[in-house]
């Protein structure tokens, strides 16, 4: 019984960490896209602020075992923008 509970807890932790990585990648891509919009409109202070927020999210994953997962999701969300 104890092993079952530990197994379930492990699965929940793994699933929640994956969704967190995906959510962070989506947020970073959204901030980066908005930064590019502001830059095109020559609203450079706003662009810089959002770009820095995006870079802070990316930096949290840099040099971790989750970076590859984050980068794949981030690239996917950035590509979705390019298609629109």
ChimeraX attribute file (.defattr): number of C-alpha atoms within 10 A of each C-alpha:
attribute: neighborCount
match mode: 1-to-1
recipient: residues
	/A:1	6
	/A:2	6
	/A:3	8
	/A:4	9
	/A:5	10
	/A:6	11
	/A:7	12
	/A:8	11
	/A:9	12
	/A:10	12
	/A:11	12
	/A:12	12
	/A:13	11
	/A:14	12
	/A:15	11
	/A:16	12
	/A:17	13
	/A:18	15
	/A:19	11
	/A:20	13
	/A:21	20
	/A:22	19
	/A:23	15
	/A:24	20
	/A:25	26
	/A:26	19
	/A:27	17
	/A:28	24
	/A:29	26
	/A:30	19
	/A:31	21
	/A:32	22
	/A:33	20
	/A:34	16
	/A:35	24
	/A:36	19
	/A:37	15
	/A:38	17
	/A:39	15
	/A:40	11
	/A:41	10
	/A:42	11
	/A:43	13
	/A:44	15
	/A:45	12
	/A:46	16
	/A:47	21
	/A:48	16
	/A:49	14
	/A:50	21
	/A:51	20
	/A:52	16
	/A:53	16
	/A:54	21
	/A:55	15
	/A:56	13
	/A:57	18
	/A:58	18
	/A:59	12
	/A:60	12
	/A:61	18
	/A:62	14
	/A:63	9
	/A:64	10
	/A:65	9
	/A:66	14
	/A:67	16
	/A:68	13
	/A:69	14
	/A:70	24
	/A:71	17
	/A:72	13
	/A:73	19
	/A:74	23
	/A:75	13
	/A:76	14
	/A:77	19
	/A:78	18
	/A:79	12
	/A:80	11
	/A:81	11
	/A:82	8
	/A:83	6
	/A:84	5
